[in-house]
Amino acid sequence: MAEITLHAQPILRSLYRLQWEEAQQAWVLLYPEGMVRLNGSAAEILKRCNGTTNVGVLVDDLERAFNATGLREDVQEFLSEAASRGWIEFAE
């Protein structure tokens, strides 16, 4: 897969739904065949994948929200993995 640019606009694919699962005490990604339990970082990234927010803004928002710097590479790596698993796609 090509490198994900800061201008790319990730969005959850229509087969998936992100929701808080009380029984799991975690965010999960639901799909027709099952469920993926997400760690906190993955959930925070996926919550921001709305098809209108580009990766650069998403990274800035995460860095502000968690008082952190240097998250760009980790976010791009996660988004690449999420795309390869079919969880997300990129808005035109």
PyMOL commands that set and color helices and strands:
alter all, ss='L'
color gray80, all
select helices_A, chain A and resi 40-47+55-65+72-84
alter helices_A, ss='H'
color red, helices_A
select strands_A, chain A and resi 10-12+17-21+26-31+34-37+88-90
alter strands_A, ss='S'
color yellow, strands_A
deselect
rebuild
show_as cartoon
